[in-house]
Each structure stands twice: as structure tokens, then as C-alpha cells.
Amino acid sequence: MHIELNDLSKRFGSTTALDHVNLNVPPSSIIAVLGENGAGKSTLLSLLAGVLSPDDGLIRFDGQSFSREKLELRKRLLYTPDVPLMFMDRSIASNIATFAALYGTKVENHEVELTQLLEETGIAALLNRSAGSLSRGQLWKAFMACAATVEPELWLVDEPFASGMDVIGMGVFRRLARKLADAGSTLFYTTQMVDLAAGFSDHVCVLRQGKIVLWETSAKVLEMIRATPEGQENVLRGLR
């Protein structure tokens, strides 16, 4: 999905969380959104998801103006906050089926991939357990099965690398994200880990005090990190 942000702004009282943000993101992209605490990372994802409405500016998906009222566009995206939104009183199997129904897809069309993901993450043995009984890391693993079923054109993920998942779960997330991107989807994820962002993204977007202070390819950001001992701090500050 092609994403365009034009002068996007969001305020909370006297605090400007996002300040005239402009981006043009082509399909098949993984975007790492970096920033210090309070930089506006989660606000950006919430605006892209339609959870919040901007005070100024426009969001376009494939050239179409987006707002939270446009349900057909919202059905093309999947939003994963830092604690995934699932039906906590239902089993994991029921959650997967429910997400498939909500997004108009069929679980059986993804049977091979789902079986592999569930076995690899250890969730296959927990399919009949309620989502509310899982640990945070297990909940993230279960949600990835929902994401694999939905195959969103835009996946918005808040802090996946602080999710409590183990190394196996993180590897599954990376492979799923890259698979979706290779098929034309766009992924935005937030993190505060500079080296990780540079190692797993196509572009890095650095926010500071609600403004974009750096937009670079991951290869360029890796160069910046290695250039000086303060490389990671310089990236987070948007210093070249």
C-alpha cells in the first residue's frame, strides 16, 4: 500500500504530539519509526489506524483520502498496539477465525503457513486456551497467527521488539513482516532501539518533539551508527 502524509498534525491540549509531518512511503516497505519517549511514535500509528483523527493535514492510502469513518479503507489495515487487541474471553482458535471473518478471508486458505507459525511459536498446543490466559509474549505470538490470516495491506505495530516474545517469536515476526512486504504490504513499527531499526527496515523515520528529523534508508543509518561512538545517539537526535 502506498502511504502519503501531508502536513499531518495532532495536538493534545497545549501539547503538539505531531507537527506537520510529511511522508511518501511506497508499497512493499518496512518502516522503522524511531524516537525518544514522547516523540510522537504511537500517535503517528494511532492516526494511521484511524484510532485518532488529525487536527490538520491529510492521510492518503493508495491516493484515497483516509479517515476513521472510511471502513473499507480501515479493513485494509491491521493495528497492533503494545498489547495486542484480541477477544480475551475466546480461545486462540476462535480469535483466528473471528479475525478471518472480520477481514473477509478464510482460515483454510492459510492452513500451511498457519500450522507452521503455530508449531514454531509453541502456540499450537494452546489453541483451545482463552487469549486472556496467555502471557504477554504468548499473546503476541497468537496475534501473529491472526495477522498471517488477515494479510493486511498496512500493518501498524507498536513496539514489537519490546513485546515479551522470545527469540523464536521475534524471528517469526521478522519473517512474517518481510513476507507481507514482499507481497506489496507496508509495515510501520515503532522502537527506541536504533541498531535494531537499522538492521530490520527499508527506511528509518526518526521523530523528535513531533517532527521528522531524519528519513533515511536503513543502509545509510547503519553507516551513521558506525561513523562515531555516538552514532546511535546522533541518529536518535537526527544529527548527520
C-alpha positions, 0 to 999 in steps of 0.5 A, spaced: 500 500 500 502 506 498 502 511 504 502 519 503 502 524 509 501 531 508 502 536 513 499 531 518 498 534 525 495 532 532 495 536 538 493 534 545 491 540 549 497 545 549 501 539 547 503 538 539 504 530 539 505 531 531 507 537 527 506 537 520 509 531 518 510 529 511 511 522 508 511 518 501 512 511 503 511 506 497 508 499 497 512 493 499 516 497 505 518 496 512 518 502 516 522 503 522 519 509 526 524 511 531 524 516 537 525 518 544 519 517 549 514 522 547 516 523 540 510 522 537 511 514 535 504 511 537 500 517 535 503 517 528 500 509 528 494 511 532 492 516 526 494 511 521 489 506 524 484 511 524 484 510 532 485 518 532 483 523 527 488 529 525 487 536 527 490 538 520 493 535 514 491 529 510 492 521 510 492 518 503 492 510 502 493 508 495 491 516 493 484 515 497 483 520 502 483 516 509 479 517 515 476 513 521 469 513 518 472 510 511 471 502 513 473 499 507 479 503 507 480 501 515 479 493 513 485 494 509 489 495 515 491 491 521 493 495 528 497 492 533 498 496 539 503 494 545 498 489 547 495 486 542 487 487 541 484 480 541 477 477 544 480 475 551 474 471 553 475 466 546 480 461 545 486 462 540 482 458 535 476 462 535 480 469 535 483 466 528 477 465 525 473 471 528 479 475 525 478 471 518 471 473 518 472 480 520 477 481 514 473 477 509 478 471 508 478 464 510 482 460 515 483 454 510 486 458 505 492 459 510 492 452 513 500 451 511 503 457 513 498 457 519 500 450 522 507 452 521 507 459 525 503 455 530 508 449 531 514 454 531 511 459 536 509 453 541 502 456 540 499 450 537 498 446 543 494 452 546 489 453 541 483 451 545 486 456 551 482 463 552 487 469 549 486 472 556 490 466 559 496 467 555 502 471 557 504 477 554 509 474 549 504 468 548 499 473 546 503 476 541 505 470 538 497 468 537 496 475 534 501 473 529 497 467 527 491 472 526 495 477 522 498 471 517 490 470 516 488 477 515 494 479 510 493 486 511 495 491 506 498 496 512 500 493 518 501 498 524 505 495 530 507 498 536 513 496 539 514 489 537 521 488 539 519 490 546 513 485 546 515 479 551 516 474 545 522 470 545 527 469 540 523 464 536 517 469 536 521 475 534 524 471 528 517 469 526 515 476 526 521 478 522 519 473 517 512 474 517 513 482 516 518 481 510 513 476 507 507 481 507 512 486 504 514 482 499 507 481 497 506 489 496 504 490 504 507 496 508 509 495 515 510 501 520 513 499 527 515 503 532 522 502 537 527 506 541 532 501 539 536 504 533 541 498 531 535 494 531 531 499 526 537 499 522 538 492 521 530 490 520 527 496 515 527 499 508 527 506 511 528 509 518 523 515 520 526 518 526 521 523 530 523 528 535 518 533 539 513 531 533 517 532 527 521 528 522 528 529 523 531 524 519 528 519 513 533 515 511 534 508 508 536 503 513 543 502 509 545 509 510 543 509 518 547 503 519 553 507 516 551 513 521 551 508 527 558 506 525 561 513 523 562 515 531 561 512 538 555 516 538 552 514 532 546 511 535 545 517 539 546 522 533 541 518 529 536 518 535 537 526 535 537 526 527 544 529 527 548 527 520 
